[in-house]
Each structure stands twice: as structure tokens, then as C-alpha cells.
């Protein structure tokens, strides 16, 4: 009989370490916020790409939630290009 393993989040389940899970979580959250900005502005992917300083395929990856294709640096740069300031908060685990 095998024991079922449970996780606090999907990020904890797919990451090898707590540090990797935290990084994935932060990237995913930032991607969701950028996607919301794009949706609210009602931009096409091409318009969003121009405003973000990236290619349309990169915007497509972002809107499809392909977290593995983006670093935190890249996402901070995109948010900054959209006139946003990224605020990082550290909480107790």
C-alpha cells in the first residue's frame, strides 16, 4: 500500500526544493498581474508586445502561463515597461 503525498501548493509539488517553489510562485503571481494589466487595457498580443518591449510570441507564452520560460528579471522588466513598480514582500514561512 502506497502512501499519498500531499503538498501545500502545486508549486511545492513540482519543485525540487522550497526555494524553487517560492521562485515559481513569485513568477506565476507576477505573470498573472501582467496578464491582468494587458486584459484590462484590451490590447492585442502585438500591442502588448510593443508596450512591453518583447516579441508577440513572448506575450503569448506569458498569457498562456508558461512560467518556465520567464525569469523574475524578465518579468520585472516587463512590468517596468508597463509603468509598474514591482514590490517584493518577505513573510515568515
C-alpha positions as CSV (number, residue, x, y, z in Angstrom):
1,X,0.0,0.0,0.0
2,X,1.5,3.3,-1.1
3,X,1.1,6.4,1.0
4,X,-0.3,9.5,-0.8
5,X,1.9,12.6,-0.5
6,X,0.2,16.0,-0.1
7,X,1.6,19.4,-0.8
8,X,0.6,22.9,0.3
9,X,0.6,24.2,-3.3
10,X,1.1,22.9,-6.8
11,X,4.5,24.8,-6.8
12,X,5.6,22.7,-3.8
13,X,4.6,19.6,-5.7
14,X,6.5,20.3,-8.9
15,X,9.6,21.9,-7.4
16,X,12.6,20.0,-6.0
17,X,13.2,22.5,-3.2
18,X,11.3,25.1,-1.2
19,X,13.4,27.8,-2.8
20,X,12.4,26.6,-6.3
21,X,8.8,26.5,-5.2
22,X,9.0,30.1,-3.9
23,X,10.6,31.3,-7.2
24,X,7.9,29.6,-9.3
25,X,5.1,31.1,-7.1
26,X,6.6,34.6,-7.4
27,X,6.9,34.3,-11.2
28,X,3.4,32.9,-11.6
29,X,1.9,35.7,-9.5
30,X,3.8,38.4,-11.4
31,X,2.7,36.8,-14.7
32,X,-0.9,36.8,-13.6
33,X,-0.7,40.5,-12.7
34,X,0.9,41.4,-16.0
35,X,-1.7,39.4,-17.9
36,X,-4.4,41.3,-16.0
37,X,-2.9,44.6,-17.0
38,X,-2.9,43.5,-20.6
39,X,-6.5,42.3,-20.4
40,X,-7.7,45.4,-18.7
41,X,-6.1,47.6,-21.4
42,X,-7.8,45.3,-24.0
43,X,-4.5,45.2,-26.0
44,X,-3.8,42.7,-28.8
45,X,-0.8,40.5,-28.2
46,X,1.1,42.6,-30.8
47,X,0.2,45.8,-28.9
48,X,1.1,44.3,-25.6
49,X,4.5,43.1,-27.0
50,X,5.3,46.6,-28.3
51,X,4.4,48.2,-24.9
52,X,6.3,45.5,-23.0
53,X,9.4,45.6,-25.2
54,X,9.2,41.9,-26.1
55,X,8.0,39.8,-29.1
56,X,4.5,38.7,-29.6
57,X,5.4,35.1,-29.1
58,X,6.8,36.1,-25.6
59,X,3.5,37.7,-24.8
60,X,1.7,34.5,-25.9
61,X,3.9,32.5,-23.6
62,X,3.1,34.9,-20.7
63,X,-0.6,34.8,-21.3
64,X,-0.6,31.0,-21.5
65,X,1.1,30.9,-18.1
66,X,4.4,29.3,-19.3
67,X,6.2,30.1,-16.1
68,X,9.3,28.1,-17.0
69,X,10.0,30.5,-19.9
70,X,10.4,33.6,-17.8
71,X,12.9,34.6,-15.1
72,X,11.9,37.0,-12.4
73,X,14.3,39.6,-14.0
74,X,12.4,39.3,-17.3
75,X,9.1,39.7,-15.6
76,X,10.2,42.7,-13.6
77,X,11.5,44.3,-16.8
78,X,8.1,43.7,-18.5
79,X,6.2,45.2,-15.5
80,X,8.5,48.2,-15.5
81,X,8.0,48.7,-19.3
82,X,4.2,48.9,-18.4
83,X,4.9,51.7,-16.0
84,X,4.5,49.5,-12.9
85,X,6.8,49.2,-9.9
86,X,7.3,45.7,-8.5
87,X,7.2,45.4,-4.8
88,X,8.7,42.4,-3.0
89,X,7.5,41.4,0.4
90,X,9.1,38.7,2.6
91,X,6.8,37.0,5.1
92,X,7.5,34.3,7.7
93,X,7.0,30.8,6.3
